[in-house]
């Protein structure tokens, strides 16, 4: 497969590599300090799911937060208990795509005010459990900044979206398969480039375009060889094909955003919100508010 998607990445990649290098590993391990020695202790992963009831000015719905995305689950639960989302707006609504909320600035926003940049002063590490969780209709996922400034795909601390989407044809499913393969190639290439981070930065600082091009071509060949030998090539699963061709969704987002839950009741409310008239920024012309959220058993 020709990797046209990769051929123009290297020249501007050093800054992204630096961001990735600073990301570090944020996974914590439980430890106990005893007699000046660190004793490693095991913890049983918390994989419990949580249900949250959402009341809005256009009706109610309930979401299930997945247990296998615990950082997003726990963050959402904490914000719900704090009343963080109360009286905030669905500030971005796009027909046949999704509805978005979670910007605290929207609580007191004036008509026509641009929204979407608000949130707490932290981001959440990506928890992309794919293909188990994908962007089917009703999926709950975390909004985030783009890859150029956020190569680790970290999520917004509060903003989320719910997919409405549209049905896909069989031909589009075939295109999705090709798209997933390209994403696999891109992922391999990024990893290999990261391994040559110091060399890339040094060549950029020297203005060594010839060296960068030679390295890029070498990494492309290595990427293609690794992908060809991989036993875990990405594919469109039967569950994905069934969902996308029957109820719909937004498959082009798969693998790039953390899906951490889904609507389990009241999808008709989401549909009402999605049909709202909007302005040029996709903000509903008439405010649609989250009145409250509550953890339910």
Secondary structure, 3 states (H helix, E strand, C coil): CCCHHHCCCHHHCHHHHHHHHHHCCCCCCCEEEECCEEEECCCCCCCCCEEEEEEECCEEEEEEECCCCHHHHHHHHHHHHHCCCCCEEEEEEECCCEEEECCHHHHHCCCCCCCCCCCCCCEECCCCCCCCCCCECCEEEECCCCCCCCCCCCEECCCEEEECCECCCHHHHHHHHHHHHHHHHHHHHHHHHHHCHHHHHHHHHHCCHHHHHHHHHHHHHHHHHHHHHCCCCCCCCHHHHHHHHHCCECHHHCCCCCEEEEEEECHHHHHHHHCCCECCCCCECCCCEEEEEEEEC
